[in-house]
Structures are given as structure tokens and as C-alpha cells.
Amino acid sequence: MSDDPLQVRMRPLASSDFDRVLELERELFGPGAWTYGMLADELAGLGRWYVVAEPDGIDALRYGFGARPVIGYAGLWFDGDVAQVMTLGTAREYQGRGVGRALLQALVDRSRQLRATSLLLEVATDNEHALALYASFGFERLGIRKRYYQPEDKDAYTMRMDLRASTTGGHGDAA
Ligand SMILES: CC(C)(COP(=O)(O)OP(=O)(O)OC[C@H]1O[C@@H](n2cnc3c(N)ncnc32)[C@H](O)[C@@H]1OP(=O)(O)O)[C@@H](O)C(=O)NCCC(=O)NCCS
């Protein structure tokens, strides 16, 4: 999929990123997007770890000094045993260039650092791009949650990656 991989760097999500992340939420998740309050509450929760992706290297040059846009974001919740993917998204115009894979790899790496036994997630049953990404990392379907996504009224698969099973994630080569 990623014919022309984009160079990205990750940094922690800061409160100054809220407006941009909420803009991406609306672009990517429509009526199910988090509001300001939901995002603020989420980030204040225990065990959260959120990152944003920005263009790096040659791909940052066209934006000028200090003006790199946030083009993706992801976060997890670690409860002391397992980690849960809370969100993951790439701005539409940058999709298919390795950003989502790099973000998911960052979550897997962080989960391993935390010594989580597994990484869990929910994903809409019709989200083919995300399902392909998760399958390539070795996530396995656990079950289905009916009408999990509201107000869209969509079902979700629950999925798990066993972090004790191997030491690599995805293709082992995050972009
Ligand atoms: C899912 C999502 C995060 C993937 O981000 P991305 O930056 O486009 O992903 P990448 O370019 O890193 O591609 C990673 C994998 O995703 C899958 N994928 C991405 N775009 C795809 C497409 N157009 N067709 C099929 N598979 C695709 C492929 O498996 C790809 O791996 P490959 O490059 O080795 O073939 C992105 O589509 C997105 O933000 N979707 C909307 C929000 C969302 O659904 N988030 C997940 C919530 S559970």
C-alpha cells in the first residue's frame, strides 16, 4: 500500500495539539468523533500514552521551519496488565504512506516497554484498511461487540495481539 512512504517523527501529544487532533477526529470519525471534553478527559485518565506524527526529514522541508502539521495520532491505555489501543488515525491526504503503521508500531513498542501481556483493540467490522493493518501485525479476532459504535450503530471486532508471543511487531520495520 505504502508506495511512497512518508518520513515521520513521533512526539507526545500536547494540549496545544487539541485543535488539530479534534479536526482530524471529525475528518476520520465523523459523528463518532471525540469532543474537546472527551479528549481532555481521556488524556487526564490514568495510564494513558498518546503520540502525534509529524512529517520529518525531506518531507518536513516543504512546511517551513517550525510549521509541521500533525498528520496522525494514536494512544493507548495501560491498566497494569494489558494495553488497549484507544485511537489511531492518519489524516486522509497522508493515508497509505506508512504513517498508520508507524503509529501502531509506536503503540506496540510502548506496550512492550510497559511489560503489557497483550495489546487489545476494537475496530469496526467494515473498516477494511484498519483490519488489514491489524492483521499484518498479528492481531487476532477475539469476538464481536454488537452496535459498539454509536451513533453509527456499527458492530466492532475485539482483537488482541499477544505481546509474549514474539519480539517483533508488524513487518518489523516501522516506517
Ligand atoms: C487505518 C488507518 C489508521 C491506516 O493508516 P495509514 O497511514 O493509511 O496506514 P499505512 O499507510 O501505514 O498502511 C498500513 C496498512 O494499512 C492497510 N491499508 C492502508 N491503506 C489501505 C488501502 N487503501 N487499502 C487497503 N489496505 C490499506 C494495509 O494493510 C497497509 O499495509 P501495507 O502498506 O503493508 O500494505 C487509516 O486508514 C485511518 O486513519 N482510518 C480512519 C480512522 C480509523 O479507522 N482508525 C482505526 C480505528 S480502529
The ligand as a Gaussian input file, in Angstrom:
#p B3LYP/6-31G(d) Opt

LIG

0 1
 C       -6.453000       2.713000       9.497000
 C       -5.505000       3.891000       9.220000
 C       -5.020000       4.445000      10.577000
 C       -4.297000       3.399000       8.426000
 O       -3.412000       4.493000       8.319000
 P       -2.441000       4.686000       7.044000
 O       -1.485000       5.756000       7.411000
 O       -3.225000       4.837000       5.816000
 O       -1.748000       3.257000       7.049000
 P       -0.378000       2.817000       6.321000
 O       -0.129000       3.632000       5.119000
 O        0.663000       2.743000       7.365000
 O       -0.771000       1.352000       5.852000
 C       -0.735000       0.330000       6.797000
 C       -1.576000      -0.831000       6.355000
 O       -2.953000      -0.484000       6.375000
 C       -3.618000      -1.162000       5.305000
 N       -4.084000      -0.142000       4.366000
 C       -3.856000       1.193000       4.420000
 N       -4.464000       1.804000       3.384000
 C       -5.086000       0.844000       2.667000
 C       -5.883000       0.834000       1.493000
 N       -6.160000       1.955000       0.821000
 N       -6.357000      -0.353000       1.053000
 C       -6.105000      -1.474000       1.723000
 N       -5.334000      -1.537000       2.858000
 C       -4.845000      -0.400000       3.307000
 C       -2.556000      -2.049000       4.650000
 O       -2.537000      -3.284000       5.336000
 C       -1.290000      -1.291000       4.954000
 O       -0.152000      -2.108000       4.980000
 P        0.841000      -2.185000       3.700000
 O        1.262000      -0.769000       3.438000
 O        1.951000      -3.036000       4.179000
 O        0.005000      -2.764000       2.623000
 C       -6.210000       4.995000       8.371000
 O       -6.842000       4.388000       7.279000
 C       -7.217000       5.837000       9.130000
 O       -6.862000       6.815000       9.792000
 N       -8.502000       5.449000       9.027000
 C       -9.577000       6.239000       9.664000
 C       -9.514000       6.105000      11.181000
 C       -9.576000       4.655000      11.596000
 O      -10.354000       3.878000      11.062000
 N       -8.752000       4.293000      12.614000
 C       -8.720000       2.960000      13.153000
 C       -9.708000       2.874000      14.242000
 S       -9.772000       1.206000      14.921000

